[in-house]
Amino acid sequence: MCTISFSAEVKNEMAGLLPARPCCQLSELLGIYYGSRGRLMGSQRGRSAYFSLLRNAVARKVVRLGRAIGRMEAKYQAVKSRKRMAFFIELSLPAELVPAFTQGAPHAMPEAACDRKAMLRGLFLGCGSVNAPSSRYHLEYVAPTRTWATSIARLIESSGVKAGVTERGGQPVVYVKDGDGIVRLLSTMGANRAVMEFENVRVVREVSGEVNRRLNFETANIGKTIGSGMRQAAAIETLEAEGKLSKLPPALREMARYRRDNPDLNLGELAGKMNLTKSAVNHRLRRIQQLAGSHGAGNANGAHSRDKLRTA
């Protein structure tokens, strides 16, 4: 069974929307036309806008928009190849609308805010895609030309979202990689259901990331504690084997006893158990390791260390 992608779900939701105003309907139709690299056909006596699309929902949207704007006649054809389905729409254009389909960027960009939102949605239906939030945050428009890429980026930024422009495989790509920016852009284009799904997955992802960071932090701390405890226990065993443990000052003998009895405690826990500061515990354990010859300390300065400890 074929599963539908998040990007396809977003496009299906957008394809189900029909702007109320004729100006917005035309702006969205132009967005799909230019985004999908549509072209004009016919002679001066009768021109048609030709669309080549990969989604049936978008193809049906083109037919709906054409009928809503000016009762445009539509010829619809679906062609199945070995890899995919393709949908071809031919809309007969009223003479007064032909110039709008020949302007290109940036002249085709509308001025009104509602029209700009509609065109942004149409461009997304024509050449956009968005990753599922469970993978990585990425929304993009594969623009038909470099000029269109610049215009799309400006259109996105007019919505308060920062966009970048790059080139991939010789094609200009406008992209948004910020999660908040993608949510805002989807909301601007009217994909409210997609916004809710995106936010839900994003919350789970961020909480999971925070839990993993904390677990990694705790695991690292446990590893350090175990490693330190093992080195300190080895130092205590060395002193005992050499008959030096009983000759240590009382404070160090007490420290050695507590550490040997509690090898798994970290410095803070050990300090609490002994009613000392972490600094005092750390200082005493370091002295024990030095006396046992740890950290490169030799027997030559061991007596000197013991003299200093007795004065402490």
N, C-alpha and C positions, 0 to 999 in steps of 0.2 A: 504494500500500500504506500502510495506517494504522500509524503508529508509536505505541507505548505510552509514556506519559509516566512520568517518574521517580516521581511521586506515585502513579500507578496501579500501578507495580511494587511500591512499598512496601505499598500496600493489599492487593495480591494475596498478598504474602508473609505479611502479618498474618492475612489471611483463611484461610490454610492452617494456622494454629496452632489447637490445641484444648486449653484448659487441662485439667489432670488433675482438679482439685478441683471439685465441684459449686458451691461458693460462688464460685469464680473464674469459672466458666461463666456463672452468673447475673449477676455484676457486669459481665462483658463484654457480655452480651445487653442489660442495662439501659443500658450506655454507648451501644450502637448505637441503641437505642430512643429515648433522650432526645436523642442527637446528631442523629439524622435526623428529629426532630420527630414521633415516632410518636404514635399515639393509641389510646385504648381504644374498643372497639366492643362492642355486644351489651347484654344486660340483666343483672340480678343473677343470673339463673339460669345464665348462661354468658357469660363475658367473653373477648374476644380482643384481642391486641395487634396493631395494624396498622402495618406498615412500608412506607415508600415510599423506594426506594433506586435509585441510578444505576449500580451495579456488580453484575454477576451474581455475582462472587466473594463479595461481601459478603452478597448475598441467600442464597447457598448456606450461608454461615457462620451466618446467622440460623436456617436450618432445622436445621443440625447441632447448634447450641447448644440449640435447643428440644427436640430429640429426646434429647440427652444429659442435660438437666436433669430432664425429667419426661415423656418420650415425648409431647410436645405435637404435636397434629395441625397440619399446615401446609398452607395453600392458597397456591399459587404462581402468579403471573401475570406474564408479560412483555409489555409494550406498546411498540411501536415508533412513534415520531412522526417528523416530517420531520427533526428535529435530533438526537434521541438515543433511546436505549432507556431504559425505566423498568421497575423490577421491584417488584412488590407482593406482600408476604408477610402472611398472616394466621395468627397463632399462637393456638391455643386455650389459655387459661391455666387451670391448676389454681386453685381458689378461694384456696388459701393464698398464692399468688404475686401475686394481684391488687393487694394494697396496695403492693407494691414498685414497680408500674408507675403508681402514682398519687401518689407522694410528691413528686417533683420535687426541685430543688436548694434548699438544701444537704442536705436530709434523706436523699436517695438516696445520698449519699457513704458508702462503706463505711469501716470502721475498720482492718481488717487490711491490712498492706502488700501482700500478694499480690492481694487484691481491688481495691485502689486501682490497681495496675498494670494489672489486667485491665480495669477500667472506663476507664482512660486510653486503652488500646488500642481499646476499643469506641467511645469518643467520637471518636477519630481516624477510625475506619472510618465513623462516622456523619456527621461534619461537619469532618474535618480534611483538610489538604493540605500538601505540602512541595515546595519548588522544587528542581530539579536543582542540585547544588552548582556546576555549571559556570556558572550564571547569577549568582544572589545567594543568600545564606543567609537563608532565610525558611521557617518552619513556622508554620501557623496552624490555629485552630479557629474556625469561624463558629458561635458559640454560639446556641442557640435563644432565650435571654433574657439580660438583664443579670445576673441572679442566677446563672445557669449560667456566664456568663463569669467571674464572680468565683470561683466554686467550681472551675472548670477551672484558672484561674491558680494557685489555692492547691494544687490537685492536682499541677500541674507543678512548683511550687516545693518541694513535699514530696519531689520526686525530686532536688533539688539544682540545679534549672535556673531561671534568672530569666526570668519571663514578663511581658509587657506587655499591657494591655487598651486597645483603641481602638474606634472606631465607623466603619463604612464602609457607606454606602448605607442608613443606618438600622438596621444590624445590628451587634451587639457582636462584636468579633473579639479573640481571645486569640492572641498571636504570640510567637515566639522568633526572634531574628535573629542570635544568636551561634552560630558554627559548632560550637564545643565543646559548647554547650548542646543543639543539634539532635542531634549524635551521641549524647550521653548519653541524650536523650529517646527516640530511636529504639531504642537498646539496651535501655532500660527496658521499652519496649513489645514487645521480642522480635524486632525487624526486623534480625537480625544480618547477613544478606546485604546489605541496604540500607546498613548501617553501613560494611561493607567497601568498597562501591562509592563511598559518600559520601567516605570517607577517601582513597581512591585519587585521586578527581577533585580533592579539596581539596589534596592534596599537589602534584599537577601544577599546579593553579591558583596556589598560593602560590609555587612555584618559578618559574613563568612570570612572576608579578608581580615577584619579586625580580630576575629577569633583565632585565625591562623597565625597572625602576627604575635598575639599574646602567647599562643602555644609555643611558637618558635622561641620567643623570648624566655619563657619559663623553662623550656627544654635546654636552652643554652645555659641558663643559670644553674639548672640541676647538674648539667655536665661539668660546669666549672666547680661546683660545690663538691661533687664526687671526686674529681681530679685532685682538688686541694686537700680533701680529707684523706685520700689515699697517700699523698705525699707526706702529710703530717703524721699519719699513723706509721708510715715507714720510718720517719725520723725518730719517732718515739721508740719503736722497736730497736732501732740501731743504738740509741742511748742506753736502753735497758740491757741489750746484749753486751755492751762494752762496760757495764757497771757504772755508768755515769748518771743514770736517771735519778737514783737515790741521792746523789750529791748536788742536784740542782736546788736553787733557792725554793722556798715553799710556794711562792706564787707560780713558778714554772711547773713544779711537781703537780700542783692542783690543776693547772691548765692541761698538762699531759693526761691526767686521769680523766678529766671531763671529755677531752677529745677522743680518748680511747673508748670511753663508754658510749659516746654519741658520735660515731663516725659520719652519720648522714646529715647532721645539722649544719646549716650555713652559719656564717659569722653572726648574723643578727639573732638567730635562734639560740646559738651558743652563748652569746652575750647576755640574752635574757635569762637563760638558765643559771648563769653564774653571777647575775646581778652586776655586770660590768658593761662598759661601753664597747662598741664594735672596734673602736680604735685600740683599746687596751687588749682585747682578745687577739686582734690581728698582730699587734706588736709582740705579744708573748709567743704566739705560734711561729712567727718569723724567727724569733730568738732560738726556739727549740730546733727549727730546721737548720739554722746557722751552726748551732752546737753539734748537730749530727753530721755536719759536713755538706748540707744541701746548699744550692745556689752557688756552688763553687768555693765555699769557705773551706779552708784547709785546717789540719790539726794544729798548725803553727800559731794561728790566731784564735784557736778555740779557748785557750786559757785566758787570753785577754778578754774574750767575750764573757767568760764566766765571772771575771773580776768586775766587769761593768754591771752585769746583772745583779751581783750581790750588793752593789751599792744602790741599785734602783729601789 
